[in-house]
Amino acid sequence: MELARLLFAAFDASVRGIVAQPFLLKKVVEGKVGKHIPDYFLVTEDGPNVVDVKPRWRLDDPVVDSTFAWTRRAVEERGWRYEAWSEPPPAELENIRFLAGFRRERLLDPELLQMRLA
């Protein structure tokens, strides 16, 4: 599922940079240390966006919910956006996967493109 989110980020024209597992967050509550590494840090036209990826069925897990809640607070306190991302609609994912092969001009033969346009 992390690959799917990466494909969506690469397809998004507002995304200027992508960093996987960008940093370690730690918190101490009642002597217990909690740690979390977000999945992605997206540099966008609208500012930083920190992304965690989890299957939808895991979002109700109390540990995941708690971790994402304190991660959201830490990220938003810095003025960044936070996103918990789950499965996209299957048809949308398939379209993004298909289109991903056409986003790099260097992989396409310019002569074939000209023939197609003529």
GUDRENNU-794141 format. One record per atom (N, C-alpha, C): residue number from 1; atom name; x, y, z. Coordinates in Angstrom, 3 decimals, decimal comma. Example, Ala and Ser with C-alpha at 12.3 -4.5 7.8 and 13.67 -1.06 7.14 Angstrom:
@seke = 1 | marro = N | x = 13,190 | y = -5,690 | z = 7,800
@seke = 1 | marro = CA | x = 12,300 | y = -4,500 | z = 7,800
@seke = 1 | marro = C | x = 13,200 | y = -3,300 | z = 7,800
@seke = 2 | marro = N | x = 12,850 | y = -2,250 | z = 7,080
@seke = 2 | marro = CA | x = 13,670 | y = -1,060 | z = 7,140
@seke = 2 | marro = C | x = 12,900 | y = 0,030 | z = 7,870
// end
This chain:
@seke = 1 | marro = N | x = 0,813 | y = -1,174 | z = 0,000
@seke = 1 | marro = CA | x = 0,000 | y = 0,000 | z = 0,000
@seke = 1 | marro = C | x = 0,875 | y = 1,263 | z = 0,000
@seke = 2 | marro = N | x = 2,083 | y = 1,170 | z = 0,576
@seke = 2 | marro = CA | x = 2,983 | y = 2,318 | z = 0,541
@seke = 2 | marro = C | x = 3,343 | y = 2,673 | z = -0,901
@seke = 3 | marro = N | x = 3,512 | y = 1,657 | z = -1,740
@seke = 3 | marro = CA | x = 3,810 | y = 1,906 | z = -3,153
@seke = 3 | marro = C | x = 2,652 | y = 2,636 | z = -3,824
@seke = 4 | marro = N | x = 1,437 | y = 2,257 | z = -3,498
@seke = 4 | marro = CA | x = 0,272 | y = 2,934 | z = -4,078
@seke = 4 | marro = C | x = 0,284 | y = 4,411 | z = -3,694
@seke = 5 | marro = N | x = 0,586 | y = 4,723 | z = -2,430
@seke = 5 | marro = CA | x = 0,614 | y = 6,138 | z = -2,011
@seke = 5 | marro = C | x = 1,741 | y = 6,882 | z = -2,720
@seke = 6 | marro = N | x = 2,847 | y = 6,192 | z = -2,920
@seke = 6 | marro = CA | x = 3,968 | y = 6,788 | z = -3,646
@seke = 6 | marro = C | x = 3,583 | y = 7,103 | z = -5,093
@seke = 7 | marro = N | x = 2,853 | y = 6,200 | z = -5,730
@seke = 7 | marro = CA | x = 2,383 | y = 6,447 | z = -7,101
@seke = 7 | marro = C | x = 1,463 | y = 7,671 | z = -7,153
@seke = 8 | marro = N | x = 0,573 | y = 7,785 | z = -6,180
@seke = 8 | marro = CA | x = -0,328 | y = 8,941 | z = -6,138
@seke = 8 | marro = C | x = 0,466 | y = 10,234 | z = -5,933
@seke = 9 | marro = N | x = 1,474 | y = 10,189 | z = -5,075
@seke = 9 | marro = CA | x = 2,304 | y = 11,379 | z = -4,839
@seke = 9 | marro = C | x = 3,066 | y = 11,762 | z = -6,097
@seke = 10 | marro = N | x = 3,602 | y = 10,776 | z = -6,795
@seke = 10 | marro = CA | x = 4,346 | y = 11,053 | z = -8,020
@seke = 10 | marro = C | x = 3,439 | y = 11,619 | z = -9,111
@seke = 11 | marro = N | x = 2,185 | y = 11,264 | z = -9,079
@seke = 11 | marro = CA | x = 1,213 | y = 11,739 | z = -10,072
@seke = 11 | marro = C | x = 0,708 | y = 13,147 | z = -9,747
@seke = 12 | marro = N | x = 0,824 | y = 13,554 | z = -8,507
@seke = 12 | marro = CA | x = 0,314 | y = 14,847 | z = -8,037
@seke = 12 | marro = C | x = 1,281 | y = 15,967 | z = -8,429
@seke = 13 | marro = N | x = 0,831 | y = 16,882 | z = -9,268
@seke = 13 | marro = CA | x = 1,684 | y = 17,965 | z = -9,764
@seke = 13 | marro = C | x = 2,123 | y = 18,923 | z = -8,660
@seke = 14 | marro = N | x = 1,426 | y = 18,956 | z = -7,534
@seke = 14 | marro = CA | x = 1,812 | y = 19,864 | z = -6,453
@seke = 14 | marro = C | x = 2,958 | y = 19,307 | z = -5,607
@seke = 15 | marro = N | x = 3,272 | y = 18,023 | z = -5,758
@seke = 15 | marro = CA | x = 4,344 | y = 17,406 | z = -4,982
@seke = 15 | marro = C | x = 5,681 | y = 17,700 | z = -5,656
@seke = 16 | marro = N | x = 6,565 | y = 18,339 | z = -4,899
@seke = 16 | marro = CA | x = 7,886 | y = 18,733 | z = -5,405
@seke = 16 | marro = C | x = 9,001 | y = 17,815 | z = -4,934
@seke = 17 | marro = N | x = 8,740 | y = 17,069 | z = -3,862
@seke = 17 | marro = CA | x = 9,746 | y = 16,162 | z = -3,320
@seke = 17 | marro = C | x = 9,102 | y = 15,128 | z = -2,419
@seke = 18 | marro = N | x = 9,755 | y = 13,973 | z = -2,325
@seke = 18 | marro = CA | x = 9,234 | y = 12,872 | z = -1,517
@seke = 18 | marro = C | x = 10,391 | y = 12,273 | z = -0,724
@seke = 19 | marro = N | x = 10,177 | y = 12,120 | z = 0,584
@seke = 19 | marro = CA | x = 11,168 | y = 11,460 | z = 1,428
@seke = 19 | marro = C | x = 10,468 | y = 10,308 | z = 2,139
@seke = 20 | marro = N | x = 10,999 | y = 9,094 | z = 1,976
@seke = 20 | marro = CA | x = 10,430 | y = 7,923 | z = 2,650
@seke = 20 | marro = C | x = 11,023 | y = 7,808 | z = 4,048
@seke = 21 | marro = N | x = 10,196 | y = 7,423 | z = 5,000
@seke = 21 | marro = CA | x = 10,588 | y = 7,261 | z = 6,402
@seke = 21 | marro = C | x = 11,492 | y = 8,414 | z = 6,837
@seke = 22 | marro = N | x = 10,933 | y = 9,625 | z = 6,847
@seke = 22 | marro = CA | x = 11,741 | y = 10,833 | z = 6,978
@seke = 22 | marro = C | x = 12,367 | y = 11,109 | z = 8,345
@seke = 23 | marro = N | x = 11,721 | y = 10,673 | z = 9,427
@seke = 23 | marro = CA | x = 12,251 | y = 10,989 | z = 10,752
@seke = 23 | marro = C | x = 11,596 | y = 10,104 | z = 11,798
@seke = 24 | marro = N | x = 12,212 | y = 10,082 | z = 12,968
@seke = 24 | marro = CA | x = 11,697 | y = 9,326 | z = 14,110
@seke = 24 | marro = C | x = 11,064 | y = 10,303 | z = 15,096
@seke = 25 | marro = N | x = 9,830 | y = 10,044 | z = 15,459
@seke = 25 | marro = CA | x = 9,151 | y = 10,818 | z = 16,499
@seke = 25 | marro = C | x = 9,178 | y = 10,003 | z = 17,790
@seke = 26 | marro = N | x = 9,423 | y = 10,677 | z = 18,910
@seke = 26 | marro = CA | x = 9,401 | y = 10,015 | z = 20,217
@seke = 26 | marro = C | x = 8,537 | y = 10,818 | z = 21,164
@seke = 27 | marro = N | x = 7,884 | y = 10,094 | z = 22,057
@seke = 27 | marro = CA | x = 7,134 | y = 10,746 | z = 23,127
@seke = 27 | marro = C | x = 7,332 | y = 9,925 | z = 24,391
@seke = 28 | marro = N | x = 7,265 | y = 10,593 | z = 25,530
@seke = 28 | marro = CA | x = 7,363 | y = 9,918 | z = 26,817
@seke = 28 | marro = C | x = 6,106 | y = 10,271 | z = 27,607
@seke = 29 | marro = N | x = 5,357 | y = 9,240 | z = 27,970
@seke = 29 | marro = CA | x = 4,148 | y = 9,420 | z = 28,760
@seke = 29 | marro = C | x = 4,205 | y = 8,424 | z = 29,908
@seke = 30 | marro = N | x = 4,141 | y = 8,952 | z = 31,128
@seke = 30 | marro = CA | x = 4,180 | y = 8,118 | z = 32,333
@seke = 30 | marro = C | x = 5,363 | y = 7,154 | z = 32,308
@seke = 31 | marro = N | x = 6,506 | y = 7,671 | z = 31,877
@seke = 31 | marro = CA | x = 7,729 | y = 6,879 | z = 31,870
@seke = 31 | marro = C | x = 7,869 | y = 5,912 | z = 30,712
@seke = 32 | marro = N | x = 6,872 | y = 5,831 | z = 29,853
@seke = 32 | marro = CA | x = 6,939 | y = 4,922 | z = 28,704
@seke = 32 | marro = C | x = 7,291 | y = 5,723 | z = 27,453
@seke = 33 | marro = N | x = 8,227 | y = 5,184 | z = 26,667
@seke = 33 | marro = CA | x = 8,653 | y = 5,850 | z = 25,439
@seke = 33 | marro = C | x = 7,872 | y = 5,284 | z = 24,261
@seke = 34 | marro = N | x = 7,234 | y = 6,172 | z = 23,523
@seke = 34 | marro = CA | x = 6,558 | y = 5,780 | z = 22,289
@seke = 34 | marro = C | x = 7,369 | y = 6,295 | z = 21,107
@seke = 35 | marro = N | x = 7,492 | y = 5,482 | z = 20,087
@seke = 35 | marro = CA | x = 8,254 | y = 5,868 | z = 18,896
@seke = 35 | marro = C | x = 7,416 | y = 5,621 | z = 17,652
@seke = 36 | marro = N | x = 7,650 | y = 6,458 | z = 16,643
@seke = 36 | marro = CA | x = 6,938 | y = 6,272 | z = 15,383
@seke = 36 | marro = C | x = 7,725 | y = 6,920 | z = 14,243
@seke = 37 | marro = N | x = 7,815 | y = 6,229 | z = 13,138
@seke = 37 | marro = CA | x = 8,429 | y = 6,764 | z = 11,920
@seke = 37 | marro = C | x = 7,331 | y = 6,848 | z = 10,866
@seke = 38 | marro = N | x = 6,951 | y = 8,066 | z = 10,453
@seke = 38 | marro = CA | x = 5,942 | y = 8,198 | z = 9,399
@seke = 38 | marro = C | x = 6,448 | y = 7,570 | z = 8,092
@seke = 39 | marro = N | x = 5,523 | y = 7,242 | z = 7,212
@seke = 39 | marro = CA | x = 5,893 | y = 6,607 | z = 5,949
@seke = 39 | marro = C | x = 6,496 | y = 7,586 | z = 4,943
@seke = 40 | marro = N | x = 5,904 | y = 8,773 | z = 4,825
@seke = 40 | marro = CA | x = 6,384 | y = 9,732 | z = 3,818
@seke = 40 | marro = C | x = 6,330 | y = 11,160 | z = 4,332
@seke = 41 | marro = N | x = 7,241 | y = 11,955 | z = 3,812
@seke = 41 | marro = CA | x = 7,232 | y = 13,406 | z = 3,968
@seke = 41 | marro = C | x = 7,163 | y = 13,960 | z = 2,558
@seke = 42 | marro = N | x = 6,051 | y = 14,619 | z = 2,237
@seke = 42 | marro = CA | x = 5,864 | y = 15,178 | z = 0,907
@seke = 42 | marro = C | x = 6,083 | y = 16,682 | z = 0,964
@seke = 43 | marro = N | x = 6,949 | y = 17,169 | z = 0,103
@seke = 43 | marro = CA | x = 7,148 | y = 18,605 | z = -0,040
@seke = 43 | marro = C | x = 6,205 | y = 19,033 | z = -1,152
@seke = 44 | marro = N | x = 5,225 | y = 19,857 | z = -0,802
@seke = 44 | marro = CA | x = 4,211 | y = 20,261 | z = -1,776
@seke = 44 | marro = C | x = 4,189 | y = 21,777 | z = -1,924
@seke = 45 | marro = N | x = 3,480 | y = 22,232 | z = -2,936
@seke = 45 | marro = CA | x = 3,295 | y = 23,670 | z = -3,141
@seke = 45 | marro = C | x = 2,618 | y = 24,314 | z = -1,937
@seke = 46 | marro = N | x = 1,822 | y = 23,546 | z = -1,216
@seke = 46 | marro = CA | x = 1,079 | y = 24,062 | z = -0,054
@seke = 46 | marro = C | x = 1,820 | y = 23,860 | z = 1,258
@seke = 47 | marro = N | x = 3,044 | y = 23,365 | z = 1,196
@seke = 47 | marro = CA | x = 3,824 | y = 23,125 | z = 2,402
@seke = 47 | marro = C | x = 4,002 | y = 21,646 | z = 2,672
@seke = 48 | marro = N | x = 4,706 | y = 21,317 | z = 3,747
@seke = 48 | marro = CA | x = 4,988 | y = 19,914 | z = 4,076
@seke = 48 | marro = C | x = 3,732 | y = 19,126 | z = 4,419
@seke = 49 | marro = N | x = 3,749 | y = 17,861 | z = 4,029
@seke = 49 | marro = CA | x = 2,656 | y = 16,942 | z = 4,324
@seke = 49 | marro = C | x = 3,274 | y = 15,628 | z = 4,794
@seke = 50 | marro = N | x = 2,977 | y = 15,234 | z = 6,019
@seke = 50 | marro = CA | x = 3,477 | y = 13,985 | z = 6,589
@seke = 50 | marro = C | x = 2,389 | y = 12,936 | z = 6,412
@seke = 51 | marro = N | x = 2,782 | y = 11,764 | z = 5,888
@seke = 51 | marro = CA | x = 1,807 | y = 10,731 | z = 5,534
@seke = 51 | marro = C | x = 2,124 | y = 9,418 | z = 6,244
@seke = 52 | marro = N | x = 1,104 | y = 8,853 | z = 6,865
@seke = 52 | marro = CA | x = 1,160 | y = 7,490 | z = 7,383
@seke = 52 | marro = C | x = 0,217 | y = 6,641 | z = 6,549
@seke = 53 | marro = N | x = 0,647 | y = 5,442 | z = 6,220
@seke = 53 | marro = CA | x = -0,145 | y = 4,535 | z = 5,386
@seke = 53 | marro = C | x = -0,511 | y = 3,299 | z = 6,213
@seke = 54 | marro = N | x = -1,785 | y = 3,008 | z = 6,272
@seke = 54 | marro = CA | x = -2,278 | y = 1,812 | z = 6,971
@seke = 54 | marro = C | x = -3,519 | y = 1,313 | z = 6,268
@seke = 55 | marro = N | x = -3,722 | y = -0,001 | z = 6,235
@seke = 55 | marro = CA | x = -4,976 | y = -0,533 | z = 5,697
@seke = 55 | marro = C | x = -6,158 | y = -0,012 | z = 6,523
@seke = 56 | marro = N | x = -7,254 | y = 0,216 | z = 5,877
@seke = 56 | marro = CA | x = -8,447 | y = 0,774 | z = 6,528
@seke = 56 | marro = C | x = -8,865 | y = -0,043 | z = 7,748
@seke = 57 | marro = N | x = -8,762 | y = -1,366 | z = 7,652
@seke = 57 | marro = CA | x = -9,214 | y = -2,216 | z = 8,752
@seke = 57 | marro = C | x = -8,350 | y = -2,054 | z = 10,004
@seke = 58 | marro = N | x = -7,138 | y = -1,511 | z = 9,864
@seke = 58 | marro = CA | x = -6,254 | y = -1,320 | z = 11,024
@seke = 58 | marro = C | x = -6,442 | y = 0,028 | z = 11,711
@seke = 59 | marro = N | x = -7,173 | y = 0,944 | z = 11,088
@seke = 59 | marro = CA | x = -7,321 | y = 2,280 | z = 11,650
@seke = 59 | marro = C | x = -8,081 | y = 2,296 | z = 12,970
@seke = 60 | marro = N | x = -8,914 | y = 1,272 | z = 13,209
@seke = 60 | marro = CA | x = -9,668 | y = 1,185 | z = 14,462
@seke = 60 | marro = C | x = -8,872 | y = 0,547 | z = 15,596
@seke = 61 | marro = N | x = -7,691 | y = 0,023 | z = 15,299
@seke = 61 | marro = CA | x = -6,827 | y = -0,562 | z = 16,316
@seke = 61 | marro = C | x = -6,436 | y = 0,557 | z = 17,296
@seke = 62 | marro = N | x = -6,652 | y = 0,372 | z = 18,595
@seke = 62 | marro = CA | x = -6,351 | y = 1,438 | z = 19,561
@seke = 62 | marro = C | x = -4,897 | y = 1,920 | z = 19,516
@seke = 63 | marro = N | x = -3,956 | y = 1,015 | z = 19,271
@seke = 63 | marro = CA | x = -2,541 | y = 1,416 | z = 19,208
@seke = 63 | marro = C | x = -2,294 | y = 2,284 | z = 17,979
@seke = 64 | marro = N | x = -2,829 | y = 1,879 | z = 16,835
@seke = 64 | marro = CA | x = -2,676 | y = 2,670 | z = 15,607
@seke = 64 | marro = C | x = -3,363 | y = 4,017 | z = 15,773
@seke = 65 | marro = N | x = -4,580 | y = 4,009 | z = 16,307
@seke = 65 | marro = CA | x = -5,332 | y = 5,244 | z = 16,507
@seke = 65 | marro = C | x = -4,570 | y = 6,210 | z = 17,414
@seke = 66 | marro = N | x = -4,038 | y = 5,712 | z = 18,510
@seke = 66 | marro = CA | x = -3,292 | y = 6,536 | z = 19,448
@seke = 66 | marro = C | x = -2,007 | y = 7,080 | z = 18,808
@seke = 67 | marro = N | x = -1,294 | y = 6,223 | z = 18,109
@seke = 67 | marro = CA | x = -0,051 | y = 6,639 | z = 17,453
@seke = 67 | marro = C | x = -0,319 | y = 7,713 | z = 16,415
@seke = 68 | marro = N | x = -1,335 | y = 7,516 | z = 15,601
@seke = 68 | marro = CA | x = -1,657 | y = 8,501 | z = 14,572
@seke = 68 | marro = C | x = -2,139 | y = 9,808 | z = 15,195
@seke = 69 | marro = N | x = -2,839 | y = 9,734 | z = 16,323
@seke = 69 | marro = CA | x = -3,331 | y = 10,947 | z = 16,979
@seke = 69 | marro = C | x = -2,179 | y = 11,804 | z = 17,489
@seke = 70 | marro = N | x = -1,209 | y = 11,186 | z = 18,178
@seke = 70 | marro = CA | x = -0,102 | y = 12,008 | z = 18,683
@seke = 70 | marro = C | x = 0,837 | y = 12,430 | z = 17,567
@seke = 71 | marro = N | x = 0,925 | y = 11,628 | z = 16,509
@seke = 71 | marro = CA | x = 1,717 | y = 12,048 | z = 15,345
@seke = 71 | marro = C | x = 1,073 | y = 13,266 | z = 14,695
@seke = 72 | marro = N | x = -0,245 | y = 13,212 | z = 14,526
@seke = 72 | marro = CA | x = -0,981 | y = 14,354 | z = 13,947
@seke = 72 | marro = C | x = -0,735 | y = 15,622 | z = 14,773
@seke = 73 | marro = N | x = -0,836 | y = 15,508 | z = 16,097
@seke = 73 | marro = CA | x = -0,627 | y = 16,684 | z = 16,951
@seke = 73 | marro = C | x = 0,788 | y = 17,242 | z = 16,768
@seke = 74 | marro = N | x = 1,790 | y = 16,369 | z = 16,792
@seke = 74 | marro = CA | x = 3,184 | y = 16,816 | z = 16,659
@seke = 74 | marro = C | x = 3,422 | y = 17,500 | z = 15,315
@seke = 75 | marro = N | x = 2,863 | y = 16,936 | z = 14,267
@seke = 75 | marro = CA | x = 3,042 | y = 17,480 | z = 12,920
@seke = 75 | marro = C | x = 2,304 | y = 18,807 | z = 12,766
@seke = 76 | marro = N | x = 1,059 | y = 18,849 | z = 13,194
@seke = 76 | marro = CA | x = 0,263 | y = 20,067 | z = 13,027
@seke = 76 | marro = C | x = 0,755 | y = 21,206 | z = 13,917
@seke = 77 | marro = N | x = 1,396 | y = 20,886 | z = 15,048
@seke = 77 | marro = CA | x = 1,993 | y = 21,923 | z = 15,891
@seke = 77 | marro = C | x = 3,105 | y = 22,673 | z = 15,158
@seke = 78 | marro = N | x = 3,684 | y = 22,036 | z = 14,167
@seke = 78 | marro = CA | x = 4,741 | y = 22,665 | z = 13,370
@seke = 78 | marro = C | x = 4,183 | y = 23,390 | z = 12,147
@seke = 79 | marro = N | x = 2,868 | y = 23,373 | z = 12,013
@seke = 79 | marro = CA | x = 2,241 | y = 24,045 | z = 10,880
@seke = 79 | marro = C | x = 2,216 | y = 23,199 | z = 9,621
@seke = 80 | marro = N | x = 2,530 | y = 21,909 | z = 9,757
@seke = 80 | marro = CA | x = 2,506 | y = 20,994 | z = 8,617
@seke = 80 | marro = C | x = 1,156 | y = 20,293 | z = 8,573
@seke = 81 | marro = N | x = 0,898 | y = 19,657 | z = 7,431
@seke = 81 | marro = CA | x = -0,320 | y = 18,854 | z = 7,313
@seke = 81 | marro = C | x = 0,009 | y = 17,398 | z = 7,640
@seke = 82 | marro = N | x = -1,011 | y = 16,678 | z = 8,065
@seke = 82 | marro = CA | x = -0,867 | y = 15,255 | z = 8,368
@seke = 82 | marro = C | x = -1,964 | y = 14,489 | z = 7,640
@seke = 83 | marro = N | x = -1,594 | y = 13,334 | z = 7,137
@seke = 83 | marro = CA | x = -2,540 | y = 12,512 | z = 6,377
@seke = 83 | marro = C | x = -2,372 | y = 11,046 | z = 6,767
@seke = 84 | marro = N | x = -3,474 | y = 10,416 | z = 7,167
@seke = 84 | marro = CA | x = -3,508 | y = 8,961 | z = 7,343
@seke = 84 | marro = C | x = -4,166 | y = 8,419 | z = 6,074
@seke = 85 | marro = N | x = -3,422 | y = 7,657 | z = 5,298
@seke = 85 | marro = CA | x = -3,868 | y = 7,233 | z = 3,966
@seke = 85 | marro = C | x = -4,138 | y = 5,738 | z = 3,961
@seke = 86 | marro = N | x = -5,247 | y = 5,352 | z = 3,349
@seke = 86 | marro = CA | x = -5,613 | y = 3,941 | z = 3,214
@seke = 86 | marro = C | x = -5,889 | y = 3,622 | z = 1,759
@seke = 87 | marro = N | x = -6,430 | y = 2,456 | z = 1,522
@seke = 87 | marro = CA | x = -6,665 | y = 1,994 | z = 0,158
@seke = 87 | marro = C | x = -7,479 | y = 2,991 | z = -0,661
@seke = 88 | marro = N | x = -6,989 | y = 3,308 | z = -1,855
@seke = 88 | marro = CA | x = -7,784 | y = 4,148 | z = -2,758
@seke = 88 | marro = C | x = -8,805 | y = 3,274 | z = -3,484
@seke = 89 | marro = N | x = -9,751 | y = 3,879 | z = -4,170
@seke = 89 | marro = CA | x = -10,661 | y = 3,074 | z = -4,991
@seke = 89 | marro = C | x = -9,847 | y = 2,276 | z = -6,014
@seke = 90 | marro = N | x = -10,143 | y = 0,993 | z = -6,191
@seke = 90 | marro = CA | x = -9,347 | y = 0,141 | z = -7,086
@seke = 90 | marro = C | x = -9,211 | y = 0,685 | z = -8,516
@seke = 91 | marro = N | x = -10,277 | y = 1,216 | z = -9,078
@seke = 91 | marro = CA | x = -10,203 | y = 1,728 | z = -10,459
@seke = 91 | marro = C | x = -9,259 | y = 2,929 | z = -10,542
@seke = 92 | marro = N | x = -9,288 | y = 3,783 | z = -9,530
@seke = 92 | marro = CA | x = -8,396 | y = 4,949 | z = -9,518
@seke = 92 | marro = C | x = -6,934 | y = 4,509 | z = -9,430
@seke = 93 | marro = N | x = -6,654 | y = 3,528 | z = -8,585
@seke = 93 | marro = CA | x = -5,294 | y = 3,013 | z = -8,459
@seke = 93 | marro = C | x = -4,810 | y = 2,402 | z = -9,772
@seke = 94 | marro = N | x = -5,653 | y = 1,625 | z = -10,423
@seke = 94 | marro = CA | x = -5,264 | y = 1,029 | z = -11,707
@seke = 94 | marro = C | x = -4,985 | y = 2,098 | z = -12,755
@seke = 95 | marro = N | x = -5,787 | y = 3,157 | z = -12,783
@seke = 95 | marro = CA | x = -5,540 | y = 4,251 | z = -13,726
@seke = 95 | marro = C | x = -4,218 | y = 4,950 | z = -13,436
@seke = 96 | marro = N | x = -3,932 | y = 5,199 | z = -12,164
@seke = 96 | marro = CA | x = -2,674 | y = 5,851 | z = -11,790
@seke = 96 | marro = C | x = -1,493 | y = 4,959 | z = -12,178
@seke = 97 | marro = N | x = -1,609 | y = 3,663 | z = -11,927
@seke = 97 | marro = CA | x = -0,533 | y = 2,729 | z = -12,307
@seke = 97 | marro = C | x = -0,305 | y = 2,747 | z = -13,820
@seke = 98 | marro = N | x = -1,379 | y = 2,729 | z = -14,572
@seke = 98 | marro = CA | x = -1,265 | y = 2,744 | z = -16,028
@seke = 98 | marro = C | x = -0,606 | y = 4,036 | z = -16,502
@seke = 99 | marro = N | x = -1,078 | y = 5,167 | z = -15,996
@seke = 99 | marro = CA | x = -0,561 | y = 6,466 | z = -16,431
@seke = 99 | marro = C | x = 0,877 | y = 6,713 | z = -15,982
@seke = 100 | marro = N | x = 1,310 | y = 6,050 | z = -14,912
@seke = 100 | marro = CA | x = 2,677 | y = 6,240 | z = -14,417
@seke = 100 | marro = C | x = 3,724 | y = 5,926 | z = -15,485
@seke = 101 | marro = N | x = 3,412 | y = 5,031 | z = -16,375
@seke = 101 | marro = CA | x = 4,362 | y = 4,669 | z = -17,431
@seke = 101 | marro = C | x = 4,548 | y = 5,736 | z = -18,485
@seke = 102 | marro = N | x = 3,702 | y = 6,744 | z = -18,483
@seke = 102 | marro = CA | x = 3,753 | y = 7,771 | z = -19,523
@seke = 102 | marro = C | x = 4,202 | y = 9,136 | z = -19,002
@seke = 103 | marro = N | x = 4,648 | y = 9,214 | z = -17,765
@seke = 103 | marro = CA | x = 4,969 | y = 10,529 | z = -17,207
@seke = 103 | marro = C | x = 6,402 | y = 10,971 | z = -17,456
@seke = 104 | marro = N | x = 7,226 | y = 10,118 | z = -18,033
@seke = 104 | marro = CA | x = 8,614 | y = 10,488 | z = -18,286
@seke = 104 | marro = C | x = 8,876 | y = 10,525 | z = -19,788
@seke = 105 | marro = N | x = 9,048 | y = 11,733 | z = -20,272
@seke = 105 | marro = CA | x = 9,228 | y = 11,915 | z = -21,716
@seke = 105 | marro = C | x = 10,437 | y = 11,152 | z = -22,238
@seke = 106 | marro = N | x = 11,489 | y = 11,043 | z = -21,439
@seke = 106 | marro = CA | x = 12,707 | y = 10,377 | z = -21,918
@seke = 106 | marro = C | x = 12,469 | y = 8,897 | z = -22,248
@seke = 107 | marro = N | x = 11,397 | y = 8,339 | z = -21,756
@seke = 107 | marro = CA | x = 11,087 | y = 6,937 | z = -22,040
@seke = 107 | marro = C | x = 10,269 | y = 6,768 | z = -23,326
@seke = 108 | marro = N | x = 9,851 | y = 7,881 | z = -23,898
@seke = 108 | marro = CA | x = 9,026 | y = 7,822 | z = -25,103
@seke = 108 | marro = C | x = 9,846 | y = 8,237 | z = -26,324
@seke = 109 | marro = N | x = 9,649 | y = 7,579 | z = -27,406
@seke = 109 | marro = CA | x = 10,343 | y = 7,889 | z = -28,662
@seke = 109 | marro = C | x = 9,684 | y = 9,113 | z = -29,292
@seke = 110 | marro = N | x = 10,419 | y = 10,228 | z = -29,420
@seke = 110 | marro = CA | x = 9,828 | y = 11,463 | z = -29,967
@seke = 110 | marro = C | x = 9,316 | y = 11,283 | z = -31,407
@seke = 111 | marro = N | x = 9,984 | y = 10,433 | z = -32,184
@seke = 111 | marro = CA | x = 9,533 | y = 10,207 | z = -33,554
@seke = 111 | marro = C | x = 8,163 | y = 9,534 | z = -33,584
@seke = 112 | marro = N | x = 7,957 | y = 8,589 | z = -32,678
@seke = 112 | marro = CA | x = 6,650 | y = 7,926 | z = -32,610
@seke = 112 | marro = C | x = 5,568 | y = 8,921 | z = -32,168
@seke = 113 | marro = N | x = 5,909 | y = 9,804 | z = -31,255
@seke = 113 | marro = CA | x = 4,935 | y = 10,804 | z = -30,817
@seke = 113 | marro = C | x = 4,551 | y = 11,717 | z = -31,974
@seke = 114 | marro = N | x = 5,526 | y = 12,133 | z = -32,773
@seke = 114 | marro = CA | x = 5,246 | y = 13,002 | z = -33,920
@seke = 114 | marro = C | x = 4,384 | y = 12,299 | z = -34,937
@seke = 115 | marro = N | x = 4,640 | y = 11,010 | z = -35,172
@seke = 115 | marro = CA | x = 3,844 | y = 10,238 | z = -36,126
@seke = 115 | marro = C | x = 2,390 | y = 10,170 | z = -35,656
@seke = 116 | marro = N | x = 2,208 | y = 9,996 | z = -34,345
@seke = 116 | marro = CA | x = 0,875 | y = 9,880 | z = -33,771
@seke = 116 | marro = C | x = 0,111 | y = 11,205 | z = -33,892
@seke = 117 | marro = N | x = 0,826 | y = 12,309 | z = -33,732
@seke = 117 | marro = CA | x = 0,206 | y = 13,628 | z = -33,774
@seke = 117 | marro = C | x = -0,088 | y = 14,092 | z = -35,200
@seke = 118 | marro = N | x = 0,617 | y = 13,544 | z = -36,150
@seke = 118 | marro = CA | x = 0,468 | y = 14,000 | z = -37,548
@seke = 118 | marro = C | x = -0,816 | y = 13,501 | z = -38,178
// end
